[in-house]
Amino acid sequence: MYSRIAGTGGYLPERVLTNAELEKMVDTSDEWIRSRTGIISRHIVSPGETTVDLAEHAARAALQSAGVEPQEVDFIVFGTTTPDLIFPNCGVLLQQRLGIHGCPAFSVEAACTGFIYSLSIADKFVRLGEAKCALVIGAETLTRMVNWKDRQTCVLFADGAGAVVLKPSDEPGIVSTHLHADGRYQDLLYYPGGVSKGWVEPGDGQGVQMRGNEVFKVAVNTLGRIVDETLEANKLQKSQIDWLVPHQANIRIIQATAKKLEMPLEKVIITVHEHGNTSAASVPLALDVGVRDGRIKRGDLLLLEAFGGGFTWGSALVRY
């Protein structure tokens, strides 16, 4: 038995923050942001709007796309770095919103790779016959962790949610997943506060900490290796991949990964210019965009990949 993606969904907060607005908030410029990141605008949550609020919209869209009712869902896994509460976890909170009771529901924290990790877990449960309808979420409200005086990071991060529904299939849908992590790089990209260490409010030099040049170098090399790993594991040629659906961190990293695949940018789903870096939400959001605008069609072979703080990284080869 295999699992396949039966439906996709995405949701972005209504509030849009443009580069022009950021120019008034921090020492930066539209040209500086575009040339280094590819970002033109990003969506940010309104006061009182939470990660689970965004996830509920994306989940309902994915369920509708899959043609299933919430009560059919028997497994929920939720990738996020920005939970509403320490506990109950976001999976449980979303379960209650959807009126589902009793099935496993939990969160996975793997930074920007959270959705790929969650997808891999859900795929295993479906393959083993322990789930017949799995809901997989990636959702973030990262702007709540941003220091708006740090021009290196505040221009990057944004909020959003994406979701997919997995159902059993006689043929591979999720063909393979590949997950990795390496804590030796923890000081290159991190948030300095937590529960047991003590919470740190963003601002006044605090917030997401990133050594951009080093992160870029490791990300490009790491994603290049996982492309090779995925192709070799499935005995595929680069030309057999129809679409690259990458983590939307930075246009230069996306371009480098596409170059590794010898894939023209016309075959890459790019949303970073309008979405910014939505961390665990970025891959399912980009996937949903590609599906809904008709570029991604049933039978297409997709390579999903992500890289995040930790460092964590992963890929999924998907026959849509």
C-alpha positions as CSV (number, residue, x, y, z in Angstrom):
1,M,0.0,0.0,0.0
2,Y,1.1,3.6,-0.7
3,S,-0.2,7.1,0.1
4,R,-1.1,9.8,-2.4
5,I,-2.0,13.4,-2.2
6,A,-5.8,13.6,-2.6
7,G,-6.1,17.4,-2.0
8,T,-4.2,20.5,-1.3
9,G,-5.1,23.8,0.5
10,G,-3.4,27.1,1.4
11,Y,-4.2,30.3,3.3
12,L,-2.5,33.6,3.7
13,P,-3.4,36.4,6.1
14,E,-5.2,39.4,4.6
15,R,-2.6,41.9,5.7
16,V,0.1,42.5,3.1
17,L,3.4,44.1,4.0
18,T,5.3,45.6,1.0
19,N,8.9,46.5,0.6
20,A,7.9,50.1,0.4
21,E,6.4,49.9,3.8
22,L,9.5,48.2,5.2
23,E,11.6,51.1,3.9
24,K,9.8,53.3,6.4
25,M,10.4,50.8,9.3
26,V,14.0,49.8,8.9
27,D,17.1,50.9,7.0
28,T,16.5,49.0,3.8
29,S,15.3,49.5,0.3
30,D,13.1,47.7,-2.2
31,E,16.1,47.2,-4.5
32,W,18.2,45.8,-1.6
33,I,15.5,43.3,-0.7
34,R,14.6,42.2,-4.2
35,S,18.2,41.7,-5.3
36,R,19.1,39.6,-2.3
37,T,15.9,37.7,-1.6
38,G,13.5,38.0,-4.6
39,I,10.8,39.2,-2.1
40,I,8.4,42.0,-3.1
41,S,5.7,41.5,-0.5
42,R,4.7,39.2,2.3
43,H,1.6,38.4,4.3
44,I,1.5,39.0,8.1
45,V,-1.1,38.1,10.7
46,S,-3.4,40.6,12.3
47,P,-3.5,41.1,16.1
48,G,-5.1,38.1,17.7
49,E,-4.8,35.9,14.6
50,T,-3.0,32.7,15.4
51,T,-1.1,29.8,13.7
52,V,-4.1,27.5,14.2
53,D,-6.5,30.1,12.7
54,L,-4.4,30.1,9.5
55,A,-4.1,26.3,9.6
56,E,-7.9,25.8,9.9
57,H,-8.5,27.8,6.6
58,A,-5.8,25.7,4.8
59,A,-7.1,22.4,6.2
60,R,-10.7,23.1,5.2
61,A,-9.5,24.0,1.7
62,A,-7.5,20.8,1.4
63,L,-10.4,18.7,2.7
64,Q,-12.7,20.2,0.1
65,S,-10.1,19.7,-2.6
66,A,-9.9,16.0,-1.6
67,G,-13.7,15.6,-1.4
68,V,-13.6,14.3,2.1
69,E,-15.5,15.4,5.3
70,P,-13.5,16.3,8.4
71,Q,-14.9,13.3,10.2
72,E,-13.1,11.0,7.7
73,V,-9.7,12.3,9.0
74,D,-8.1,9.7,11.3
75,F,-4.5,11.2,11.6
76,I,-3.3,14.8,12.0
77,V,0.3,15.9,11.9
78,F,1.1,19.6,12.1
79,G,4.5,21.1,11.3
80,T,5.2,24.4,13.0
81,T,7.8,26.5,14.9
82,T,5.2,29.0,16.2
83,P,2.5,27.1,18.1
84,D,-0.5,28.8,19.7
85,L,0.2,27.2,23.0
86,I,2.9,25.1,24.6
87,F,0.1,22.5,25.1
88,P,-2.3,21.3,23.8
89,N,-0.3,21.1,20.6
90,C,-1.5,22.6,17.4
91,G,-2.6,19.3,16.0
92,V,-5.0,18.8,18.9
93,L,-6.3,22.4,18.7
94,L,-6.9,22.0,14.9
95,Q,-8.6,18.7,15.5
96,Q,-11.1,20.4,17.9
97,R,-11.7,23.2,15.4
98,L,-12.6,20.6,12.7
99,G,-14.9,18.7,15.0
100,I,-12.8,15.6,14.9
101,H,-12.4,13.4,18.0
102,G,-10.2,10.5,19.0
103,C,-7.6,10.2,16.2
104,P,-3.9,10.9,16.8
105,A,-3.0,14.6,16.5
106,F,0.4,16.1,17.2
107,S,2.9,18.7,16.1
108,V,6.4,18.4,14.6
109,E,9.0,21.1,15.2
110,A,11.7,21.0,12.5
111,A,11.8,24.7,11.5
112,C,11.4,25.2,7.8
113,T,11.5,21.5,7.1
114,G,8.5,20.8,9.4
115,F,6.1,20.1,6.6
116,I,8.5,17.6,4.8
117,Y,9.0,15.8,8.2
118,S,5.3,15.7,8.8
119,L,4.5,14.5,5.3
120,S,7.1,11.6,5.8
121,I,5.5,10.6,9.1
122,A,1.9,10.6,7.7
123,D,3.0,8.7,4.6
124,K,4.4,5.9,6.9
125,F,1.1,5.6,8.8
126,V,-0.9,5.4,5.6
127,R,1.5,2.8,4.2
128,L,1.2,0.7,7.3
129,G,-2.5,0.8,7.2
130,E,-2.8,2.7,10.4
131,A,-4.4,5.7,8.8
132,K,-6.8,6.0,5.9
133,C,-7.1,9.7,5.7
134,A,-4.2,11.8,7.0
135,L,-4.2,15.6,7.3
136,V,-0.8,17.2,7.0
137,I,-0.3,20.8,7.9
138,G,2.5,23.4,7.7
139,A,1.6,26.7,9.3
140,E,3.5,29.6,10.9
141,T,3.2,33.1,12.4
142,L,6.9,33.8,12.2
143,T,6.4,37.6,12.2
144,R,5.7,37.3,15.9
145,M,9.3,36.3,16.4
146,V,10.9,38.9,14.2
147,N,13.0,41.9,15.4
148,W,11.6,44.6,13.1
149,K,14.9,46.6,13.6
150,D,17.0,43.8,12.1
151,R,17.0,44.4,8.4
152,Q,18.7,41.1,7.7
153,T,15.8,39.0,9.0
154,C,12.7,41.2,9.2
155,V,12.5,41.4,5.4
156,L,12.5,37.7,5.0
157,F,9.9,36.1,7.2
158,A,6.1,35.9,6.8
159,D,3.0,34.1,7.9
160,G,0.8,31.5,6.2
161,A,-0.5,27.9,6.2
162,G,-0.6,25.0,3.7
163,A,-2.1,21.6,3.9
164,V,-2.5,18.3,2.1
165,V,-4.7,15.3,2.6
166,L,-3.2,11.8,2.1
167,K,-5.2,8.7,1.2
168,P,-4.3,5.1,0.5
169,S,-3.3,4.2,-3.1
170,D,-2.4,1.1,-5.0
171,E,0.4,3.0,-6.7
172,P,3.1,5.3,-5.2
173,G,2.0,8.9,-4.7
174,I,4.6,9.7,-2.0
175,V,7.3,7.8,-3.8
176,S,10.0,8.4,-1.2
177,T,11.0,10.9,1.5
178,H,14.5,11.7,2.8
179,L,15.1,13.4,6.1
180,H,18.3,14.8,7.7
181,A,19.5,17.0,10.5
182,D,22.9,18.2,11.9
183,G,23.1,20.2,15.1
184,R,26.6,21.4,14.6
185,Y,25.1,24.3,12.6
186,Q,22.7,25.3,15.4
187,D,24.4,28.7,15.9
188,L,23.9,29.9,12.3
189,L,20.1,30.2,12.5
190,Y,18.1,30.1,15.8
191,Y,15.8,31.9,18.1
192,P,17.5,32.7,21.5
193,G,14.6,32.0,23.8
194,G,12.4,29.1,24.9
195,V,10.5,27.6,27.8
196,S,13.2,25.9,29.9
197,K,15.9,28.4,28.9
198,G,13.7,31.4,29.4
199,W,11.5,33.3,26.9
200,V,13.1,36.3,25.0
201,E,10.8,39.0,23.6
202,P,11.8,40.0,20.0
203,G,13.2,43.5,19.7
204,D,16.2,45.4,21.0
205,G,18.6,43.1,19.3
206,Q,16.6,40.0,20.1
207,G,14.6,37.9,17.6
208,V,15.5,35.4,15.0
209,Q,19.3,35.2,14.8
210,M,20.9,34.4,11.4
211,R,24.3,34.4,9.9
212,G,23.1,34.8,6.3
213,N,26.2,34.1,4.2
214,E,27.0,30.9,6.1
215,V,23.4,29.7,6.0
216,F,23.3,30.3,2.3
217,K,26.4,28.3,1.6
218,V,25.4,25.3,3.7
219,A,21.8,25.4,2.3
220,V,22.9,25.3,-1.3
221,N,25.4,22.5,-0.7
222,T,23.0,20.5,1.4
223,L,20.0,20.8,-1.0
224,G,22.3,19.9,-3.9
225,R,23.2,16.7,-2.1
226,I,19.6,15.8,-1.2
227,V,18.7,16.2,-4.9
228,D,21.3,13.7,-5.8
229,E,20.2,11.4,-3.0
230,T,16.5,11.5,-4.0
231,L,17.3,10.8,-7.7
232,E,19.8,8.0,-6.9
233,A,17.4,6.3,-4.5
234,N,14.7,6.1,-7.2
235,K,17.1,5.5,-10.1
236,L,15.9,8.6,-11.9
237,Q,17.4,11.1,-14.3
238,K,17.1,14.9,-13.6
239,S,15.0,15.2,-16.8
240,Q,12.3,13.0,-15.4
241,I,11.3,15.5,-12.7
242,D,8.4,17.6,-14.0
243,W,8.3,20.2,-11.2
244,L,10.5,21.5,-8.4
245,V,8.5,22.7,-5.4
246,P,11.1,24.2,-3.1
247,H,11.1,25.9,0.3
248,Q,10.7,29.6,-0.5
249,A,13.5,31.0,1.6
250,N,15.4,33.0,-0.9
251,I,15.3,33.3,-4.7
252,R,19.1,32.7,-4.9
253,I,18.8,29.3,-3.1
254,I,15.9,28.3,-5.3
255,Q,17.9,29.2,-8.4
256,A,20.9,27.2,-7.2
257,T,18.8,24.1,-6.6
258,A,17.1,24.5,-10.0
259,K,20.6,24.7,-11.6
260,K,21.6,21.5,-9.8
261,L,18.6,19.8,-11.4
262,E,19.3,21.4,-14.8
263,M,15.8,22.6,-14.6
264,P,14.6,25.9,-16.1
265,L,12.9,28.3,-13.7
266,E,9.7,27.9,-15.7
267,K,9.5,24.4,-14.2
268,V,9.9,25.6,-10.6
269,I,7.0,26.8,-8.5
270,I,8.1,30.1,-7.1
271,T,6.1,32.1,-4.6
272,V,8.8,33.8,-2.5
273,H,8.2,37.1,-4.3
274,E,4.6,37.3,-2.8
275,H,4.8,35.0,0.2
276,G,8.3,35.6,1.7
277,N,9.7,32.8,3.9
278,T,6.8,31.2,5.6
279,S,9.0,28.4,7.1
280,A,7.0,25.1,7.4
281,A,4.1,26.6,5.4
282,S,6.2,27.5,2.3
283,V,6.3,24.1,0.5
284,P,2.6,23.2,0.9
285,L,1.6,26.8,0.0
286,A,3.7,26.6,-3.2
287,L,2.3,23.2,-4.0
288,D,-1.3,24.4,-3.6
289,V,-0.5,27.4,-5.8
290,G,0.9,25.1,-8.5
291,V,-2.1,22.8,-8.3
292,R,-4.7,25.4,-8.3
293,D,-3.3,27.5,-11.2
294,G,-3.2,24.3,-13.3
295,R,0.6,24.0,-13.8
296,I,0.8,20.8,-11.7
297,K,-1.3,18.1,-13.1
298,R,-2.2,14.6,-12.1
299,G,0.6,12.2,-13.0
300,D,3.3,14.8,-12.7
301,L,6.5,13.9,-10.8
302,L,7.4,16.5,-8.2
303,L,10.5,17.1,-6.1
304,L,9.6,18.9,-2.8
305,E,12.5,20.1,-0.7
306,A,13.2,22.3,2.4
307,F,16.0,23.4,4.6
308,G,15.7,25.0,8.0
309,G,17.2,26.0,11.4
310,G,18.9,23.2,13.3
311,F,19.9,22.5,10.6
312,T,17.2,20.2,9.3
313,W,16.6,19.4,5.7
314,G,14.5,16.9,3.7
315,S,12.9,16.0,0.4
316,A,9.9,14.2,-0.9
317,L,9.5,12.7,-4.4
318,V,5.8,12.9,-5.2
319,R,3.8,11.5,-8.1
320,Y,0.8,13.9,-7.9
